[in-house]
Amino acid sequence: MPVAARLLPAGSWDRASACDRIALDHDARHRRRFHYVAAGGTAFLLDLPRAAVLAEGDGLALDDGRVIAVEAAPEPLMEARAPTPGAMMRLAWHIGNRHLPAQLGFDVIRLRRDHVIRDMLEGLGAEVVDVEAPFTPEQGAYAGGGGHAHGHHHRHHEHDHAH
Protein backbone atom coordinates (compact mmCIF):
# COMPACT_ATOMS: atom_id res chain seq x y z
CA MET A 1 0.00 0.00 0.00
CA PRO A 2 1.39 3.43 -0.91
CA VAL A 3 2.29 5.73 1.98
CA ALA A 4 1.75 9.51 2.07
CA ALA A 5 4.39 10.85 4.42
CA ARG A 6 4.69 14.36 2.96
CA LEU A 7 2.14 17.17 2.74
CA LEU A 8 2.35 19.52 -0.26
CA PRO A 9 0.73 22.85 0.69
CA ALA A 10 -1.90 24.27 -1.64
CA GLY A 11 -0.29 26.33 -4.39
CA SER A 12 3.08 24.57 -4.12
CA TRP A 13 2.25 21.78 -6.59
CA ASP A 14 0.40 21.33 -9.91
CA ARG A 15 -3.10 20.16 -8.99
CA ALA A 16 -3.66 18.91 -12.56
CA SER A 17 -0.97 16.28 -11.93
CA ALA A 18 -2.98 14.57 -9.16
CA CYS A 19 -3.60 10.86 -9.72
CA ASP A 20 -6.70 10.88 -7.50
CA ARG A 21 -8.58 13.10 -5.06
CA ILE A 22 -10.03 12.70 -1.59
CA ALA A 23 -12.84 14.83 -0.14
CA LEU A 24 -12.82 14.96 3.66
CA ASP A 25 -14.83 16.85 6.25
CA HIS A 26 -12.99 18.99 8.80
CA ASP A 27 -12.53 16.25 11.40
CA ALA A 28 -11.20 13.79 8.82
CA ARG A 29 -8.73 16.45 7.57
CA HIS A 30 -7.04 16.67 10.99
CA ARG A 31 -4.89 13.57 11.08
CA ARG A 32 -1.39 12.22 11.40
CA ARG A 33 -1.88 8.56 10.57
CA PHE A 34 -4.93 6.99 8.92
CA HIS A 35 -5.92 4.60 6.11
CA TYR A 36 -7.85 6.28 3.28
CA VAL A 37 -9.37 5.28 -0.03
CA ALA A 38 -9.52 8.19 -2.50
CA ALA A 39 -12.45 8.83 -4.87
CA GLY A 40 -10.83 6.92 -7.75
CA GLY A 41 -10.05 3.89 -5.59
CA THR A 42 -6.45 4.64 -4.60
CA ALA A 43 -5.91 3.12 -1.15
CA PHE A 44 -3.08 4.66 0.86
CA LEU A 45 -1.76 5.16 4.36
CA LEU A 46 -1.39 8.73 5.58
CA ASP A 47 1.68 8.69 7.84
CA LEU A 48 2.80 12.26 8.53
CA PRO A 49 5.60 13.07 11.00
CA ARG A 50 3.10 15.09 13.11
CA ALA A 51 -0.63 15.81 13.06
CA ALA A 52 -1.68 18.38 10.50
CA VAL A 53 -4.88 19.97 9.27
CA LEU A 54 -5.16 19.10 5.59
CA ALA A 55 -6.52 22.05 3.63
CA GLU A 56 -8.42 22.40 0.37
CA GLY A 57 -5.87 22.20 -2.45
CA ASP A 58 -3.16 20.45 -0.45
CA GLY A 59 -1.49 17.41 -1.98
CA LEU A 60 -0.47 14.17 -0.31
CA ALA A 61 2.77 12.92 -1.86
CA LEU A 62 2.80 9.14 -2.08
CA ASP A 63 6.08 7.25 -1.78
CA ASP A 64 5.68 6.02 -5.40
CA GLY A 65 5.70 9.61 -6.76
CA ARG A 66 1.96 10.07 -7.25
CA VAL A 67 -0.01 12.83 -5.52
CA ILE A 68 -3.52 12.72 -4.04
CA ALA A 69 -5.41 16.05 -4.10
CA VAL A 70 -7.19 17.05 -0.88
CA GLU A 71 -10.65 18.60 -1.07
CA ALA A 72 -12.70 20.03 1.78
CA ALA A 73 -16.01 18.13 1.72
CA PRO A 74 -19.25 19.99 2.39
CA GLU A 75 -20.78 19.34 5.79
CA PRO A 76 -23.87 20.56 7.69
CA LEU A 77 -23.12 24.03 9.04
CA MET A 78 -24.92 27.19 10.01
CA GLU A 79 -24.01 30.72 9.00
CA ALA A 80 -24.57 33.67 11.31
CA ARG A 81 -24.83 37.26 10.09
CA ALA A 82 -25.38 40.45 12.08
CA PRO A 83 -26.88 43.79 11.01
CA THR A 84 -23.83 45.89 11.95
CA PRO A 85 -20.07 45.39 12.33
CA GLY A 86 -20.40 45.98 16.08
CA ALA A 87 -23.09 43.32 16.35
CA MET A 88 -20.87 40.94 14.35
CA MET A 89 -18.01 41.54 16.78
CA ARG A 90 -20.36 40.76 19.66
CA LEU A 91 -21.36 37.46 18.01
CA ALA A 92 -17.69 36.58 17.49
CA TRP A 93 -16.93 37.35 21.13
CA HIS A 94 -19.72 35.06 22.39
CA ILE A 95 -18.63 32.25 20.04
CA GLY A 96 -14.99 32.63 21.10
CA ASN A 97 -15.94 32.71 24.76
CA ARG A 98 -17.40 29.23 24.26
CA HIS A 99 -14.25 28.01 22.46
CA LEU A 100 -16.26 26.89 19.43
CA PRO A 101 -14.54 26.13 16.13
CA ALA A 102 -15.57 28.95 13.79
CA GLN A 103 -14.79 29.99 10.23
CA LEU A 104 -14.70 33.77 10.09
CA GLY A 105 -15.63 35.77 7.02
CA PHE A 106 -15.99 39.52 6.55
CA ASP A 107 -19.75 39.42 7.12
CA VAL A 108 -20.45 35.81 8.14
CA ILE A 109 -19.40 33.26 10.75
CA ARG A 110 -19.72 29.56 9.92
CA LEU A 111 -20.21 27.05 12.72
CA ARG A 112 -21.25 23.45 13.08
CA ARG A 113 -24.99 23.14 13.48
CA ASP A 114 -26.05 23.29 17.10
CA HIS A 115 -29.56 24.28 18.21
CA VAL A 116 -28.37 25.72 21.53
CA ILE A 117 -25.79 27.97 19.84
CA ARG A 118 -28.36 28.91 17.16
CA ASP A 119 -30.76 30.04 19.89
CA MET A 120 -28.00 32.07 21.56
CA LEU A 121 -27.01 33.75 18.30
CA GLU A 122 -30.60 34.53 17.34
CA GLY A 123 -31.14 35.91 20.86
CA LEU A 124 -28.22 38.26 20.17
CA GLY A 125 -29.92 39.48 16.98
CA ALA A 126 -28.16 37.29 14.40
CA GLU A 127 -29.75 35.91 11.26
CA VAL A 128 -28.82 32.19 11.20
CA VAL A 129 -29.28 29.91 8.17
CA ASP A 130 -28.34 26.29 7.54
CA VAL A 131 -25.85 25.58 4.75
CA GLU A 132 -23.91 22.63 3.35
CA ALA A 133 -20.35 23.86 2.78
CA PRO A 134 -16.70 23.03 3.45
CA PHE A 135 -15.68 23.93 7.01
CA THR A 136 -12.29 25.49 7.59
CA PRO A 137 -12.32 27.01 11.07
CA GLU A 138 -9.60 29.21 12.46
CA GLN A 139 -6.75 27.13 13.88
CA GLY A 140 -6.03 29.30 16.89
CA ALA A 141 -3.05 31.26 18.09
CA TYR A 142 -1.12 28.22 19.27
CA ALA A 143 -1.76 25.89 16.31
CA GLY A 144 1.30 26.81 14.24
CA GLY A 145 1.72 29.05 11.24
CA GLY A 146 0.46 29.10 7.70
CA GLY A 147 -2.94 27.57 8.33
CA HIS A 148 -1.53 24.09 8.92
CA ALA A 149 -1.64 23.05 12.54
CA HIS A 150 1.39 21.14 13.79
CA GLY A 151 0.01 20.09 17.12
CA HIS A 152 -2.36 21.51 19.67
CA HIS A 153 -1.03 23.81 22.34
CA HIS A 154 -3.49 25.45 24.68
CA ARG A 155 -2.62 27.65 27.59
CA HIS A 156 -4.56 26.64 30.63
CA HIS A 157 -6.70 29.36 32.09
CA GLU A 158 -9.61 29.68 34.39
CA HIS A 159 -12.63 31.86 34.07
CA ASP A 160 -16.33 31.48 34.68
CA HIS A 161 -18.28 30.36 31.62
CA ALA A 162 -21.66 30.82 33.28
CA HIS A 163 -23.05 34.04 31.84
Rosetta constraint file for C-alpha pairs under 8 A:
AtomPair CA 1 CA 43 HARMONIC 6.78 0.50
AtomPair CA 1 CA 44 HARMONIC 5.66 0.50
AtomPair CA 1 CA 45 HARMONIC 6.98 0.50
AtomPair CA 2 CA 43 HARMONIC 7.31 0.50
AtomPair CA 2 CA 44 HARMONIC 4.96 0.50
AtomPair CA 2 CA 45 HARMONIC 6.38 0.50
AtomPair CA 2 CA 62 HARMONIC 6.00 0.50
AtomPair CA 2 CA 63 HARMONIC 6.11 0.50
AtomPair CA 2 CA 64 HARMONIC 6.73 0.50
AtomPair CA 3 CA 44 HARMONIC 5.59 0.50
AtomPair CA 3 CA 45 HARMONIC 4.74 0.50
AtomPair CA 3 CA 46 HARMONIC 5.96 0.50
AtomPair CA 3 CA 47 HARMONIC 6.59 0.50
AtomPair CA 3 CA 62 HARMONIC 5.33 0.50
AtomPair CA 3 CA 63 HARMONIC 5.55 0.50
AtomPair CA 4 CA 44 HARMONIC 6.94 0.50
AtomPair CA 4 CA 45 HARMONIC 6.04 0.50
AtomPair CA 4 CA 46 HARMONIC 4.77 0.50
AtomPair CA 4 CA 47 HARMONIC 5.83 0.50
AtomPair CA 4 CA 48 HARMONIC 7.10 0.50
AtomPair CA 4 CA 60 HARMONIC 5.68 0.50
AtomPair CA 4 CA 61 HARMONIC 5.30 0.50
AtomPair CA 4 CA 62 HARMONIC 4.30 0.50
AtomPair CA 4 CA 63 HARMONIC 6.22 0.50
AtomPair CA 5 CA 46 HARMONIC 6.27 0.50
AtomPair CA 5 CA 47 HARMONIC 4.87 0.50
AtomPair CA 5 CA 48 HARMONIC 4.62 0.50
AtomPair CA 5 CA 49 HARMONIC 7.05 0.50
AtomPair CA 5 CA 60 HARMONIC 7.55 0.50
AtomPair CA 5 CA 61 HARMONIC 6.81 0.50
AtomPair CA 5 CA 62 HARMONIC 6.91 0.50
AtomPair CA 5 CA 63 HARMONIC 7.37 0.50
AtomPair CA 6 CA 48 HARMONIC 6.24 0.50
AtomPair CA 6 CA 60 HARMONIC 6.11 0.50
AtomPair CA 6 CA 61 HARMONIC 5.39 0.50
AtomPair CA 6 CA 62 HARMONIC 7.51 0.50
AtomPair CA 7 CA 48 HARMONIC 7.61 0.50
AtomPair CA 7 CA 58 HARMONIC 7.00 0.50
AtomPair CA 7 CA 59 HARMONIC 5.96 0.50
AtomPair CA 7 CA 60 HARMONIC 5.01 0.50
AtomPair CA 7 CA 61 HARMONIC 6.30 0.50
AtomPair CA 8 CA 12 HARMONIC 6.40 0.50
AtomPair CA 8 CA 13 HARMONIC 6.73 0.50
AtomPair CA 8 CA 58 HARMONIC 5.59 0.50
AtomPair CA 8 CA 59 HARMONIC 4.71 0.50
AtomPair CA 8 CA 60 HARMONIC 6.04 0.50
AtomPair CA 8 CA 61 HARMONIC 6.80 0.50
AtomPair CA 9 CA 13 HARMONIC 7.52 0.50
AtomPair CA 9 CA 55 HARMONIC 7.86 0.50
AtomPair CA 9 CA 57 HARMONIC 7.34 0.50
AtomPair CA 9 CA 58 HARMONIC 4.71 0.50
AtomPair CA 9 CA 59 HARMONIC 6.45 0.50
AtomPair CA 10 CA 55 HARMONIC 7.35 0.50
AtomPair CA 10 CA 56 HARMONIC 7.07 0.50
AtomPair CA 10 CA 57 HARMONIC 4.55 0.50
AtomPair CA 10 CA 58 HARMONIC 4.19 0.50
AtomPair CA 10 CA 59 HARMONIC 6.88 0.50
AtomPair CA 11 CA 57 HARMONIC 7.21 0.50
AtomPair CA 11 CA 58 HARMONIC 7.64 0.50
AtomPair CA 13 CA 59 HARMONIC 7.38 0.50
AtomPair CA 14 CA 18 HARMONIC 7.59 0.50
AtomPair CA 15 CA 57 HARMONIC 7.39 0.50
AtomPair CA 15 CA 59 HARMONIC 7.70 0.50
AtomPair CA 15 CA 69 HARMONIC 6.79 0.50
AtomPair CA 17 CA 67 HARMONIC 7.34 0.50
AtomPair CA 18 CA 59 HARMONIC 7.86 0.50
AtomPair CA 18 CA 66 HARMONIC 6.96 0.50
AtomPair CA 18 CA 67 HARMONIC 5.01 0.50
AtomPair CA 18 CA 68 HARMONIC 5.47 0.50
AtomPair CA 18 CA 69 HARMONIC 5.80 0.50
AtomPair CA 19 CA 66 HARMONIC 6.15 0.50
AtomPair CA 19 CA 67 HARMONIC 5.87 0.50
AtomPair CA 19 CA 68 HARMONIC 5.98 0.50
AtomPair CA 19 CA 69 HARMONIC 7.86 0.50
AtomPair CA 20 CA 38 HARMONIC 6.34 0.50
AtomPair CA 20 CA 39 HARMONIC 6.65 0.50
AtomPair CA 20 CA 40 HARMONIC 5.72 0.50
AtomPair CA 20 CA 41 HARMONIC 7.98 0.50
AtomPair CA 20 CA 42 HARMONIC 6.89 0.50
AtomPair CA 20 CA 67 HARMONIC 7.25 0.50
AtomPair CA 20 CA 68 HARMONIC 5.04 0.50
AtomPair CA 20 CA 69 HARMONIC 6.32 0.50
AtomPair CA 21 CA 38 HARMONIC 5.61 0.50
AtomPair CA 21 CA 39 HARMONIC 5.77 0.50
AtomPair CA 21 CA 40 HARMONIC 7.10 0.50
AtomPair CA 21 CA 68 HARMONIC 5.17 0.50
AtomPair CA 21 CA 69 HARMONIC 4.43 0.50
AtomPair CA 21 CA 70 HARMONIC 5.92 0.50
AtomPair CA 21 CA 71 HARMONIC 7.11 0.50
AtomPair CA 22 CA 37 HARMONIC 7.61 0.50
AtomPair CA 22 CA 38 HARMONIC 4.63 0.50
AtomPair CA 22 CA 39 HARMONIC 5.63 0.50
AtomPair CA 22 CA 68 HARMONIC 6.95 0.50
AtomPair CA 22 CA 69 HARMONIC 6.23 0.50
AtomPair CA 22 CA 70 HARMONIC 5.24 0.50
AtomPair CA 22 CA 71 HARMONIC 5.95 0.50
AtomPair CA 23 CA 38 HARMONIC 7.79 0.50
AtomPair CA 23 CA 39 HARMONIC 7.65 0.50
AtomPair CA 23 CA 70 HARMONIC 6.12 0.50
AtomPair CA 23 CA 71 HARMONIC 4.46 0.50
AtomPair CA 23 CA 72 HARMONIC 5.55 0.50
AtomPair CA 23 CA 73 HARMONIC 4.94 0.50
AtomPair CA 24 CA 28 HARMONIC 5.53 0.50
AtomPair CA 24 CA 29 HARMONIC 5.84 0.50
AtomPair CA 24 CA 70 HARMONIC 7.53 0.50
AtomPair CA 24 CA 71 HARMONIC 6.35 0.50
AtomPair CA 24 CA 72 HARMONIC 5.41 0.50
AtomPair CA 24 CA 73 HARMONIC 4.91 0.50
AtomPair CA 25 CA 29 HARMONIC 6.25 0.50
AtomPair CA 25 CA 72 HARMONIC 5.88 0.50
AtomPair CA 25 CA 73 HARMONIC 4.86 0.50
AtomPair CA 25 CA 74 HARMONIC 6.66 0.50
AtomPair CA 25 CA 75 HARMONIC 6.47 0.50
AtomPair CA 25 CA 134 HARMONIC 7.04 0.50
AtomPair CA 25 CA 135 HARMONIC 7.17 0.50
AtomPair CA 26 CA 30 HARMONIC 6.75 0.50
AtomPair CA 26 CA 72 HARMONIC 7.10 0.50
AtomPair CA 26 CA 73 HARMONIC 7.76 0.50
AtomPair CA 26 CA 134 HARMONIC 7.67 0.50
AtomPair CA 26 CA 135 HARMONIC 5.90 0.50
AtomPair CA 26 CA 136 HARMONIC 6.64 0.50
AtomPair CA 29 CA 52 HARMONIC 7.87 0.50
AtomPair CA 29 CA 53 HARMONIC 5.50 0.50
AtomPair CA 29 CA 54 HARMONIC 4.87 0.50
AtomPair CA 29 CA 55 HARMONIC 7.20 0.50
AtomPair CA 29 CA 72 HARMONIC 7.88 0.50
AtomPair CA 30 CA 51 HARMONIC 6.79 0.50
AtomPair CA 30 CA 52 HARMONIC 5.65 0.50
AtomPair CA 30 CA 53 HARMONIC 4.31 0.50
AtomPair CA 30 CA 54 HARMONIC 6.22 0.50
AtomPair CA 31 CA 51 HARMONIC 5.20 0.50
AtomPair CA 31 CA 52 HARMONIC 5.81 0.50
AtomPair CA 31 CA 53 HARMONIC 6.65 0.50
AtomPair CA 31 CA 54 HARMONIC 7.79 0.50
AtomPair CA 32 CA 46 HARMONIC 6.78 0.50
AtomPair CA 32 CA 47 HARMONIC 5.88 0.50
AtomPair CA 32 CA 48 HARMONIC 5.08 0.50
AtomPair CA 32 CA 49 HARMONIC 7.05 0.50
AtomPair CA 32 CA 50 HARMONIC 5.59 0.50
AtomPair CA 32 CA 51 HARMONIC 4.02 0.50
AtomPair CA 32 CA 52 HARMONIC 6.23 0.50
AtomPair CA 33 CA 45 HARMONIC 7.07 0.50
AtomPair CA 33 CA 46 HARMONIC 5.01 0.50
AtomPair CA 33 CA 47 HARMONIC 4.49 0.50
AtomPair CA 33 CA 48 HARMONIC 6.31 0.50
AtomPair CA 33 CA 51 HARMONIC 7.77 0.50
AtomPair CA 34 CA 45 HARMONIC 5.85 0.50
AtomPair CA 34 CA 46 HARMONIC 5.17 0.50
AtomPair CA 34 CA 47 HARMONIC 6.91 0.50
AtomPair CA 35 CA 43 HARMONIC 7.41 0.50
AtomPair CA 35 CA 44 HARMONIC 5.96 0.50
AtomPair CA 35 CA 45 HARMONIC 4.55 0.50
AtomPair CA 35 CA 46 HARMONIC 6.16 0.50
AtomPair CA 36 CA 43 HARMONIC 5.78 0.50
AtomPair CA 36 CA 44 HARMONIC 5.59 0.50
AtomPair CA 36 CA 45 HARMONIC 6.29 0.50
AtomPair CA 36 CA 46 HARMONIC 7.28 0.50
AtomPair CA 37 CA 41 HARMONIC 5.76 0.50
AtomPair CA 37 CA 42 HARMONIC 5.46 0.50
AtomPair CA 37 CA 43 HARMONIC 4.22 0.50
AtomPair CA 37 CA 44 HARMONIC 6.38 0.50
AtomPair CA 38 CA 42 HARMONIC 5.14 0.50
AtomPair CA 38 CA 43 HARMONIC 6.36 0.50
AtomPair CA 38 CA 68 HARMONIC 7.67 0.50
AtomPair CA 44 CA 62 HARMONIC 7.96 0.50
AtomPair CA 48 CA 52 HARMONIC 7.84 0.50
AtomPair CA 50 CA 150 HARMONIC 6.32 0.50
AtomPair CA 50 CA 151 HARMONIC 7.12 0.50
AtomPair CA 51 CA 149 HARMONIC 7.33 0.50
AtomPair CA 51 CA 150 HARMONIC 5.75 0.50
AtomPair CA 51 CA 151 HARMONIC 5.94 0.50
AtomPair CA 52 CA 148 HARMONIC 5.93 0.50
AtomPair CA 52 CA 149 HARMONIC 5.09 0.50
AtomPair CA 52 CA 150 HARMONIC 5.28 0.50
AtomPair CA 52 CA 151 HARMONIC 7.05 0.50
AtomPair CA 53 CA 147 HARMONIC 7.90 0.50
AtomPair CA 53 CA 148 HARMONIC 5.32 0.50
AtomPair CA 53 CA 149 HARMONIC 5.53 0.50
AtomPair CA 53 CA 150 HARMONIC 7.82 0.50
AtomPair CA 54 CA 58 HARMONIC 6.51 0.50
AtomPair CA 54 CA 70 HARMONIC 7.08 0.50
AtomPair CA 54 CA 148 HARMONIC 7.01 0.50
AtomPair CA 55 CA 70 HARMONIC 6.76 0.50
AtomPair CA 55 CA 71 HARMONIC 7.14 0.50
AtomPair CA 55 CA 72 HARMONIC 6.76 0.50
AtomPair CA 55 CA 136 HARMONIC 7.80 0.50
AtomPair CA 55 CA 148 HARMONIC 7.55 0.50
AtomPair CA 56 CA 70 HARMONIC 5.63 0.50
AtomPair CA 56 CA 71 HARMONIC 4.63 0.50
AtomPair CA 56 CA 72 HARMONIC 5.09 0.50
AtomPair CA 57 CA 69 HARMONIC 6.38 0.50
AtomPair CA 57 CA 70 HARMONIC 5.54 0.50
AtomPair CA 57 CA 71 HARMONIC 6.14 0.50
AtomPair CA 58 CA 69 HARMONIC 6.14 0.50
AtomPair CA 58 CA 70 HARMONIC 5.29 0.50
AtomPair CA 58 CA 71 HARMONIC 7.74 0.50
AtomPair CA 59 CA 67 HARMONIC 5.98 0.50
AtomPair CA 59 CA 68 HARMONIC 5.51 0.50
AtomPair CA 59 CA 69 HARMONIC 4.66 0.50
AtomPair CA 59 CA 70 HARMONIC 5.81 0.50
AtomPair CA 60 CA 67 HARMONIC 5.40 0.50
AtomPair CA 60 CA 68 HARMONIC 5.04 0.50
AtomPair CA 60 CA 69 HARMONIC 6.51 0.50
AtomPair CA 60 CA 70 HARMONIC 7.33 0.50
AtomPair CA 61 CA 65 HARMONIC 6.61 0.50
AtomPair CA 61 CA 66 HARMONIC 6.15 0.50
AtomPair CA 61 CA 67 HARMONIC 4.60 0.50
AtomPair CA 61 CA 68 HARMONIC 6.66 0.50
AtomPair CA 62 CA 66 HARMONIC 5.31 0.50
AtomPair CA 62 CA 67 HARMONIC 5.77 0.50
AtomPair CA 62 CA 68 HARMONIC 7.53 0.50
AtomPair CA 72 CA 134 HARMONIC 5.27 0.50
AtomPair CA 72 CA 135 HARMONIC 7.17 0.50
AtomPair CA 72 CA 136 HARMONIC 7.98 0.50
AtomPair CA 73 CA 133 HARMONIC 7.26 0.50
AtomPair CA 73 CA 134 HARMONIC 5.24 0.50
AtomPair CA 73 CA 135 HARMONIC 7.86 0.50
AtomPair CA 74 CA 132 HARMONIC 5.44 0.50
AtomPair CA 74 CA 133 HARMONIC 4.05 0.50
AtomPair CA 74 CA 134 HARMONIC 4.11 0.50
AtomPair CA 74 CA 135 HARMONIC 7.05 0.50
AtomPair CA 75 CA 132 HARMONIC 5.15 0.50
AtomPair CA 75 CA 133 HARMONIC 5.45 0.50
AtomPair CA 75 CA 134 HARMONIC 5.98 0.50
AtomPair CA 75 CA 135 HARMONIC 6.97 0.50
AtomPair CA 76 CA 112 HARMONIC 6.65 0.50
AtomPair CA 76 CA 113 HARMONIC 6.43 0.50
AtomPair CA 76 CA 130 HARMONIC 7.28 0.50
AtomPair CA 76 CA 131 HARMONIC 6.15 0.50
AtomPair CA 76 CA 132 HARMONIC 4.81 0.50
AtomPair CA 76 CA 133 HARMONIC 6.88 0.50
AtomPair CA 77 CA 110 HARMONIC 6.56 0.50
AtomPair CA 77 CA 111 HARMONIC 5.58 0.50
AtomPair CA 77 CA 112 HARMONIC 4.50 0.50
AtomPair CA 77 CA 113 HARMONIC 4.90 0.50
AtomPair CA 77 CA 130 HARMONIC 5.88 0.50
AtomPair CA 77 CA 131 HARMONIC 5.31 0.50
AtomPair CA 77 CA 132 HARMONIC 5.91 0.50
AtomPair CA 77 CA 133 HARMONIC 6.85 0.50
AtomPair CA 77 CA 135 HARMONIC 7.72 0.50
AtomPair CA 78 CA 110 HARMONIC 5.72 0.50
AtomPair CA 78 CA 111 HARMONIC 5.44 0.50
AtomPair CA 78 CA 112 HARMONIC 6.08 0.50
AtomPair CA 78 CA 113 HARMONIC 5.33 0.50
AtomPair CA 78 CA 128 HARMONIC 6.45 0.50
AtomPair CA 78 CA 129 HARMONIC 5.46 0.50
AtomPair CA 78 CA 130 HARMONIC 4.32 0.50
AtomPair CA 78 CA 131 HARMONIC 5.58 0.50
AtomPair CA 79 CA 108 HARMONIC 6.27 0.50
AtomPair CA 79 CA 109 HARMONIC 5.54 0.50
AtomPair CA 79 CA 110 HARMONIC 4.54 0.50
AtomPair CA 79 CA 111 HARMONIC 6.47 0.50
AtomPair CA 79 CA 128 HARMONIC 5.49 0.50
AtomPair CA 79 CA 129 HARMONIC 5.40 0.50
AtomPair CA 79 CA 130 HARMONIC 6.37 0.50
AtomPair CA 79 CA 131 HARMONIC 6.92 0.50
AtomPair CA 80 CA 108 HARMONIC 5.62 0.50
AtomPair CA 80 CA 109 HARMONIC 5.21 0.50
AtomPair CA 80 CA 110 HARMONIC 6.51 0.50
AtomPair CA 80 CA 121 HARMONIC 7.40 0.50
AtomPair CA 80 CA 126 HARMONIC 5.97 0.50
AtomPair CA 80 CA 127 HARMONIC 5.64 0.50
AtomPair CA 80 CA 128 HARMONIC 4.51 0.50
AtomPair CA 80 CA 129 HARMONIC 6.80 0.50
AtomPair CA 81 CA 88 HARMONIC 6.87 0.50
AtomPair CA 81 CA 107 HARMONIC 6.26 0.50
AtomPair CA 81 CA 108 HARMONIC 5.01 0.50
AtomPair CA 81 CA 109 HARMONIC 6.77 0.50
AtomPair CA 81 CA 126 HARMONIC 5.45 0.50
AtomPair CA 81 CA 127 HARMONIC 5.23 0.50
AtomPair CA 81 CA 128 HARMONIC 6.55 0.50
AtomPair CA 82 CA 87 HARMONIC 5.63 0.50
AtomPair CA 82 CA 88 HARMONIC 5.07 0.50
AtomPair CA 82 CA 91 HARMONIC 7.77 0.50
AtomPair CA 82 CA 107 HARMONIC 7.57 0.50
AtomPair CA 82 CA 108 HARMONIC 7.84 0.50
AtomPair CA 82 CA 125 HARMONIC 6.75 0.50
AtomPair CA 82 CA 126 HARMONIC 4.81 0.50
AtomPair CA 82 CA 127 HARMONIC 6.35 0.50
AtomPair CA 83 CA 87 HARMONIC 6.57 0.50
AtomPair CA 83 CA 88 HARMONIC 7.44 0.50
AtomPair CA 83 CA 125 HARMONIC 7.96 0.50
AtomPair CA 83 CA 126 HARMONIC 7.44 0.50
AtomPair CA 84 CA 88 HARMONIC 6.24 0.50
AtomPair CA 85 CA 89 HARMONIC 6.23 0.50
AtomPair CA 85 CA 107 HARMONIC 7.93 0.50
AtomPair CA 86 CA 90 HARMONIC 6.32 0.50
AtomPair CA 87 CA 91 HARMONIC 6.33 0.50
AtomPair CA 87 CA 125 HARMONIC 7.86 0.50
AtomPair CA 88 CA 92 HARMONIC 6.25 0.50
AtomPair CA 88 CA 107 HARMONIC 7.47 0.50
AtomPair CA 89 CA 93 HARMONIC 6.14 0.50
AtomPair CA 90 CA 94 HARMONIC 6.36 0.50
AtomPair CA 91 CA 95 HARMONIC 6.21 0.50
AtomPair CA 91 CA 121 HARMONIC 6.76 0.50
AtomPair CA 91 CA 124 HARMONIC 7.24 0.50
AtomPair CA 91 CA 126 HARMONIC 7.71 0.50
AtomPair CA 92 CA 96 HARMONIC 5.99 0.50
AtomPair CA 92 CA 109 HARMONIC 7.70 0.50
AtomPair CA 93 CA 97 HARMONIC 5.97 0.50
AtomPair CA 94 CA 98 HARMONIC 6.54 0.50
AtomPair CA 95 CA 99 HARMONIC 6.57 0.50
AtomPair CA 95 CA 100 HARMONIC 5.89 0.50
AtomPair CA 95 CA 102 HARMONIC 7.70 0.50
AtomPair CA 96 CA 100 HARMONIC 6.11 0.50
AtomPair CA 97 CA 161 HARMONIC 7.62 0.50
AtomPair CA 98 CA 161 HARMONIC 7.50 0.50
AtomPair CA 100 CA 111 HARMONIC 7.78 0.50
AtomPair CA 101 CA 111 HARMONIC 6.68 0.50
AtomPair CA 101 CA 112 HARMONIC 7.84 0.50
AtomPair CA 101 CA 137 HARMONIC 5.59 0.50
AtomPair CA 101 CA 138 HARMONIC 6.88 0.50
AtomPair CA 102 CA 109 HARMONIC 6.53 0.50
AtomPair CA 102 CA 110 HARMONIC 5.71 0.50
AtomPair CA 102 CA 111 HARMONIC 5.13 0.50
AtomPair CA 102 CA 112 HARMONIC 7.94 0.50
AtomPair CA 102 CA 136 HARMONIC 7.83 0.50
AtomPair CA 102 CA 137 HARMONIC 4.66 0.50
AtomPair CA 102 CA 138 HARMONIC 6.12 0.50
AtomPair CA 103 CA 109 HARMONIC 5.68 0.50
AtomPair CA 103 CA 110 HARMONIC 4.96 0.50
AtomPair CA 103 CA 111 HARMONIC 6.65 0.50
AtomPair CA 103 CA 135 HARMONIC 6.92 0.50
AtomPair CA 103 CA 136 HARMONIC 5.79 0.50
AtomPair CA 103 CA 137 HARMONIC 3.96 0.50
AtomPair CA 103 CA 138 HARMONIC 5.70 0.50
AtomPair CA 104 CA 108 HARMONIC 6.40 0.50
AtomPair CA 104 CA 109 HARMONIC 4.78 0.50
AtomPair CA 104 CA 110 HARMONIC 6.55 0.50
AtomPair CA 104 CA 137 HARMONIC 7.23 0.50
AtomPair CA 104 CA 138 HARMONIC 7.24 0.50
AtomPair CA 105 CA 109 HARMONIC 5.87 0.50
AtomPair CA 105 CA 110 HARMONIC 7.98 0.50
AtomPair CA 110 CA 135 HARMONIC 7.52 0.50
AtomPair CA 110 CA 137 HARMONIC 7.91 0.50
AtomPair CA 111 CA 135 HARMONIC 7.93 0.50
AtomPair CA 113 CA 118 HARMONIC 7.63 0.50
AtomPair CA 113 CA 130 HARMONIC 7.51 0.50
AtomPair CA 114 CA 118 HARMONIC 6.07 0.50
AtomPair CA 115 CA 119 HARMONIC 6.11 0.50
AtomPair CA 116 CA 120 HARMONIC 6.36 0.50
AtomPair CA 117 CA 121 HARMONIC 6.11 0.50
AtomPair CA 118 CA 122 HARMONIC 6.05 0.50
AtomPair CA 118 CA 128 HARMONIC 6.81 0.50
AtomPair CA 119 CA 123 HARMONIC 5.96 0.50
AtomPair CA 120 CA 124 HARMONIC 6.35 0.50
AtomPair CA 121 CA 125 HARMONIC 6.55 0.50
AtomPair CA 121 CA 126 HARMONIC 5.39 0.50
AtomPair CA 121 CA 127 HARMONIC 7.85 0.50
AtomPair CA 121 CA 128 HARMONIC 7.49 0.50
AtomPair CA 122 CA 126 HARMONIC 4.71 0.50
AtomPair CA 122 CA 127 HARMONIC 6.29 0.50
AtomPair CA 122 CA 128 HARMONIC 6.81 0.50
AtomPair CA 139 CA 143 HARMONIC 5.69 0.50
AtomPair CA 139 CA 147 HARMONIC 6.75 0.50
AtomPair CA 139 CA 148 HARMONIC 7.83 0.50
AtomPair CA 139 CA 149 HARMONIC 6.68 0.50
AtomPair CA 142 CA 152 HARMONIC 6.83 0.50
AtomPair CA 142 CA 153 HARMONIC 5.37 0.50
AtomPair CA 142 CA 154 HARMONIC 6.53 0.50
AtomPair CA 143 CA 148 HARMONIC 7.61 0.50
AtomPair CA 143 CA 149 HARMONIC 4.72 0.50
AtomPair CA 143 CA 150 HARMONIC 6.23 0.50
AtomPair CA 143 CA 151 HARMONIC 6.11 0.50
AtomPair CA 143 CA 152 HARMONIC 5.55 0.50
AtomPair CA 143 CA 153 HARMONIC 6.42 0.50
AtomPair CA 144 CA 148 HARMONIC 6.61 0.50
AtomPair CA 144 CA 149 HARMONIC 5.07 0.50
AtomPair CA 144 CA 150 HARMONIC 5.69 0.50
AtomPair CA 144 CA 151 HARMONIC 7.42 0.50
AtomPair CA 145 CA 149 HARMONIC 7.01 0.50
